[in-house]
């Protein structure tokens, strides 16, 4: 399992970093396609749980939020949210008329899914559009990958005390601490070796960025684990050997780019 994950990472990680550096249409299409597929995986998980969710509305809402963020930043986002809320409410009312006892959940699942994937996913574009955004994006994604690696290595060797035994029995407090330490340490190290391309990032800021990403992004992974546990499946998909689906891979990434955006704003 480890070697399968490792070989996939050797291809997937450099590809993602390279595309983040290039930006432009290639970056936009890759992100939209990946999170569009992630939306389908989310819809399938909810369907497996026995809930009704309209995939066209879910996908349309996610892509609308992300495309608006790509082309206009946070402008018009309030209008998009109004449209999403109204559409979700209408579908929920229709489900009630069809004797669906879970009609109110239909509304909540549409809105929460669109916001979680579309709003957070939009930070891929918000972060990339900042001054020096290519390097901020690569730094955020690189740090979350290193956090994942540190948590895995320390957790496998020393992990004894489980964080959420029911949700994610392999994740331990020891692994969590290892991920935080890896994040802070590599954040400081990268700030030391990247002054030519990121002069605005001090060593302590790099360490703080790694610390924050290491402390918070694991809960994105655990949240998706909760969805999979309820659905009774191991992975959200099987696209990436050793990793599962797109949601399994991006569950921490969407948190990392969101945190990276606000930290970059603070440090700059």
Number of C-alpha atoms within 10 A of each C-alpha: 8 10 9 12 14 14 12 15 17 10 10 14 14 12 12 17 17 14 19 25 17 12 18 11 10 11 19 18 11 15 20 19 13 17 23 20 18 23 25 20 19 24 22 18 22 19 15 15 15 11 17 20 24 16 16 10 17 27 22 17 27 27 23 20 26 28 17 17 23 18 12 12 17 13 11 12 17 11 10 14 18 11 13 23 16 12 17 24 19 13 19 23 16 13 18 15 11 10 9 16 11 14 21 16 15 22 22 15 19 26 21 13 20 24 19 15 26 27 23 21 27 29 25 29 26 24 25 23 19 16 12 14 20 19 19 24 28 21 23 25 26 23 29 26 22 22 32 23 17 22 27 22 15 19 23 15 10 14 20 14 15 18 17 14 11 11 18 17 11 17 22 23 18 21 28 25 19 24 32 27 21 26 32 26 20 21 28 22 15 20 22 17 11 15 13 9 11 16 11 15 22 18 19 15 19 25 23 18 27 31 23 18 30 30 18 16 24 23 14 17 20 18 15 20 22 15 18 21 17 13 18 12 13 12 22 24 21 13 13 16 15 17 21 16 19 23 26 24 17 20 21 26 26 25 26 31 29 22 21 27 23 14 19 21 12 9 12 11
